[in-house]
Amino acid sequence: MYTQALDLPNPDGDSAGNANVVAMNARSEPHSDALQASFDAKVDADEKIEPRDWMPDAYRKTLVRQISQHAHSEIVGMLPEGNWISRAPSLKRKAILIAKVQDEGGHGLYLYSAAETLGTSRDQMLDALHSGKAKYSSIFNYPTLNWADVGVIGWLVDGAAIMNQIPLCRCSYGPYARAMIRVCKEESFHQRQGYEALLVMMQGNEAQKTMVQDAVNRWWWKCLAMFGPPDANSPHSAQGMRWGIKRISNDDLRQKFIDATVPQANVLGISLPDPQLKWNEERGHYDHGEIDWDEFWATVNGNGPCNKERLATRVKAWNDGEWVRDAAIAHARKQAQRDLKEAA
Ligand code: BYC
């Protein structure tokens, strides 16, 4: 497994591993100009910051916020597509979709592991998700109405995710950067399977083509909003860039995504629902219309079409899984006692 756990400092954690991170959390960070200067020099030299390195509290806090939100997005992101596993149109599509949804679960786990190396326990992060305190990507609060939505999520949602996540492979925090390398490889397969599914539908009958166009119309603007608020209204961007967490700004990534996607839409034979979308020779980019930021913020703040349903599903899964977690901990304890006895 692509674990970051080797980086955890304290071997005396409990069987659930929690004491390790609590111990780290409790460690009070000494602060001095020399420590700060050495951290800044590392970031400027594009070296990785590792879990045992000194880091400013605000850097640690920002990473926990972003990585845990990212992990939550992967886990909640399993739900809209998981909804179609039992209704996939063929065995091949079902197998692909199961593999994809399972990959998203795996991404969540790598990312929770990366965030744990910063001294926050998985229980704390999940508690923040379940209580509605933590954010997850706005995109997963919209419903998947028909099979074409599954293809469009692969093509556009995973396509937007890759655009945002490739630069994160160069993030200054080592465990996050390393986790993102594998995540991006898998996301690339996800994007291609979605595009291929849509290509097949577009060679089908009129009803199938209409389904694809309808799904693209519903998802396009929401995918553009995934990159976050415009740079001018993005409170975390400047500091995130200074720390080498963010490498490319929200607006620049959004523009790159649009420029890459328009030719793909042409090959597919669908139109994108933006009358202002037009190549601008001078800029060398596509111009585009305005995103509905009121809708974005309403969704981010819990009032999108599926927010309550998504959270309720996650909370139920957590409660239903309690006996499995208890059994795993009991087994680990038994194993540890057996190992101790054998060593004695
Ligand atoms: N949705 O100052 P800003 C996937 C929040 S999973 C919700 O620009 P930052 C997939 C932001 O958190 C994709 N909230 O912030 C999975 C902040 O709020 P707080 C998930 C958003 O951090 C399964 C506030 O707005 N990807 O692809 O510099 C199946 C101000 O924003 C959103 C990641 O998580 C949003 N879209 O930049 C298929 C990537 N946008 O925390 C696919 C990692 C912004 O102050 N994250 N907000 O309360 C990032 O790259 C950055 O955190 C963001 C935001 C670009 C998202």
Boltz pocket constraint, residues with backbone or C-beta under 6 A from the ligand:
constraints:
  - pocket:
      binder: B
      contacts: [[A, 65], [A, 66], [A, 69], [A, 70], [A, 71], [A, 73], [A, 74], [A, 75], [A, 77], [A, 78], [A, 104], [A, 135], [A, 136], [A, 137], [A, 138], [A, 139], [A, 153], [A, 157], [A, 158], [A, 161], [A, 162], [A, 164], [A, 225], [A, 226], [A, 227], [A, 228], [A, 229], [A, 233], [A, 234], [A, 235], [A, 236], [A, 237], [A, 240], [A, 246], [A, 250], [A, 300]]
      max_distance: 6.0
